[in-house]
Each structure stands twice: as structure tokens, then as C-alpha cells.
Amino acid sequence: MCPAISRDEWLLDPGVAFLNHGSYGATPRAVLAEQERWRALMERHPTHFMSEELPSAVRSAAARIAAFVGARPNDLVFVENATGACNTVLRSLHLAPGDEILLTDHGYAAVRKAAEYVARRAGARVVEAAVPFPLQDAAQVVAAVSSRLSSRTRLVIFDHITSSTAVIFPVHELTALCRAAGVPVLIDGAHAPGMLSLDVPSIGADWYTGNCHKWLMAPKGSGFLWVAPQRQTDTHPLVISHGYGQGFTAEFDWIGTRDSSAWLSVPAAIDFHERLGGTKLRERNAALAREQSSLLARAWNTERGAPDALTGSMATIRLPLREAATAERALALRRKLFDDHRIEAPVNAFAGALWVRISAHAYNRPADYARLAACFHP
Ligand SMILES: Cc1ncc(COP(=O)(O)O)c(C=O)c1O
């Protein structure tokens, strides 16, 4: 069992049912205090801190998150966030006219835009695999990606856990498929650290990015990029600085003067996560999301977006509304939930219907979801 945890450990507004850990996380007071400690150290003697203390402190924090995701310390670097990591990989590609970057229609919109930008500059193009939704099983995802692989595919990008549809993609099978076709793989695991138990190298991808500021609850601006050894020479940060030419980690560890306190507080976030139960916390959160999404679907006489096997601590439920499923309507519903009911939960238009996404973390209780259930009727 996970220890009982008070919501007071976070700064979250007590009047709000916060069902959206997924978007930006929520950092506990203890981890924010650690971030303040690092900032005080930095400002006490800025020059000494930057030149003498920071390099080893960054590497030691990187080693801690590397161990947490099963990786070797020197195969992993910190980045600002998953968007930045995907841009980093895309900007490191050498594309030729006619080349293709393959993504899925469940992918994160900002990453798709970055892919379009890079493709357009090279005369290449972005190809989208349509993954069915709601999903019944993992094989549907593999079939969708397989159907759009071609001899011109130069990179495949897919999420580990999708953003608006909250589905856990079968990353091992998808990577094996792409490797068999000789195509490199970038996995956008923005939601994975702290939600799933991870052994990143065993997946076999070329690049894997994760955010520490979502489910691991580190301060915002703490993402990582893991790079397979054979890709490290050709993967360069978006900002080229003093470390250029000095090796993979040196290039990423110093990208100009910045506040690195979010990265340095990642070990404290891992400690907090472990104190709350680690694996048991992740299982408890997933069980809560599965149970509560089923209850909501039953109460509204609708359906969930994915079965338990493809669901972690986020889930989507179709809203019992027969109206045009547009992005504008989805946004209006989200605002209404907050303004009228003090519920924070994203609503998305997907596959011709409106879906609400719920998140479950340590501070969530069944009563939070009961409040949401009462907002709609079958
Ligand atoms: C799959 C996926 N990728 C990328 C991101 C972007 O994360 P960030 O804003 O931290 O870069 C998100 C955010 O929700 C996401 O769900």
C-alpha cells in the first residue's frame, strides 16, 4: 500500500478538483524547496557555482534520472522539455527532397509542427498514420504505423503515452517494426517517467525523450533526451555553445547561462516519488484512473478511449453529448467545467466525438471524479 498523502504537500488550490496532472504536472512543496536551495547556492557565489559546481552537479542529477529509467549516465542529457528534445532530434537530421517523416494522428501537435518545419526546409514531407480511436488493442497501432512505412521513411516518431487520447502505445513492437524496416525511431515519452516503469535502452529506439516535470513532479523545465550510442555523434543541441566538439554530454550540459535548478532538483523529485511508494504509487494511480474512467463511462452510458491494458494514470471517456465535435466546443466545455464546477480537466475533439481526459496522481481521490460525473447526464 502507498502511504496516505495529504494534498497539502502541493500548492494546489483546495477548491479545485484537479484532474489534469497530465498537462503540466504539479510540483510538491518539498521539491520546490530543493529548487530554492539550488538557486540560493547559485546566487551566493555565481561564478564559482557556474564554473566549479554546476558541471558535476548536472552530471550527478543526470546519472540519477538515467538510473531511474534504466539508462547509462552518459547516454542521457537534460533538456528543457519533450518539445525541445523532439526539435533537437529533428534539427539533427539530414533530410533530402522526397524523404518522409512518419508520425501518428495521436501525436502531440507541437511535435508535428516541428516535423513539418524541418521537412519543409528540406523538401521532405510528413506522413501521418491514422490510428483508430477508440482503440481495442495494441495490434491496431502497429498495423496503422506499418501501413505507412515506405522506402522513403527517414524517421518514425510516436508517443509512448499519447497526449489527447491517453493511450499507452506498444513501443517495443513499434520499434521492432521500424528497425526491421531499417528506419530510425524517436519516442516521445513526455508522460512516461513517473507513470510507467521504464527501461529505456531495452526498447531499442534511437532517441527517447521524457519529461520529469509531469508525472515525476520535478520543477518545470526538466526533460531528458536519451540517445543510443550510435546516434550520439550526430545529435546536437538546439543551442551550440562551448561544449561543441567535446562530446555528447558536454554539448548538452552547457548551452549558455541559464537557471539549471529544475534539472538539479530531479533527484529530490525521484526521492519524493519513492517516498510515496515508487512502483506501488504508479500502480495505485493507474488503478484509480482505470476504475474511475470505467465508472464515468458507465454513469454517462458512453465508452472509454482504450482498454485497461493500454491505460496508465490518464484515461479518456467520451462525453454524452450529441453535438459537433470541434476544437472550439471542446475548449468551451473545458472552460465551463472550470468556471461552473471548479474542475480542471481537458476536453478534446477526436475521431468525431468529444472526450474528457482524467489524470490520477497521489493527491486525487474518488470524490474528485464523482464531481465530474455529476456534470453530464446520459
Ligand atoms: C506526448 C507529448 N509530447 C510532448 C508534450 C509537450 O511537453 P512539453 O511542453 O513539456 O515539451 C506533451 C505535453 O503534454 C505530450 O503529451
The ligand as an SDF file (V2000), in Angstrom:
LIG
                    3D

 16 16  0  0  0  0  0  0  0  0999 V2000
    3.0750   13.3500  -25.9950 C   0  0  0  0  0  0  0  0  0  0  0  0
    3.5330   14.7170  -25.5970 C   0  0  0  0  0  0  0  0  0  0  0  0
    4.6300   15.2300  -26.1500 N   0  0  0  0  0  0  0  0  0  0  0  0
    5.1000   16.4370  -25.8100 C   0  0  0  0  0  0  0  0  0  0  0  0
    4.4520   17.1980  -24.8790 C   0  0  0  0  0  0  0  0  0  0  0  0
    4.9910   18.5550  -24.5760 C   0  0  0  0  0  0  0  0  0  0  0  0
    5.5740   18.6260  -23.3210 O   0  0  0  0  0  0  0  0  0  0  0  0
    6.4380   19.9070  -23.0310 P   0  0  0  0  0  0  0  0  0  0  0  0
    5.5390   21.0880  -23.1400 O   0  0  0  0  0  0  0  0  0  0  0  0
    6.9400   19.7030  -21.6490 O   0  0  0  0  0  0  0  0  0  0  0  0
    7.5080   19.9400  -24.0480 O   0  0  0  0  0  0  0  0  0  0  0  0
    3.2950   16.7290  -24.2830 C   0  0  0  0  0  0  0  0  0  0  0  0
    2.5780   17.5640  -23.2880 C   0  0  0  0  0  0  0  0  0  0  0  0
    1.5310   17.2580  -22.8080 O   0  0  0  0  0  0  0  0  0  0  0  0
    2.8260   15.4610  -24.6470 C   0  0  0  0  0  0  0  0  0  0  0  0
    1.7020   14.9600  -24.1230 O   0  0  0  0  0  0  0  0  0  0  0  0
  1  2  1  0
  2  3  1  0
  2 15  2  0
  3  4  2  0
  4  5  1  0
  5  6  1  0
  5 12  2  0
  6  7  1  0
  7  8  1  0
  8  9  2  0
  8 10  1  0
  8 11  1  0
 12 13  1  0
 12 15  1  0
 13 14  2  0
 15 16  1  0
M  END
$$$$
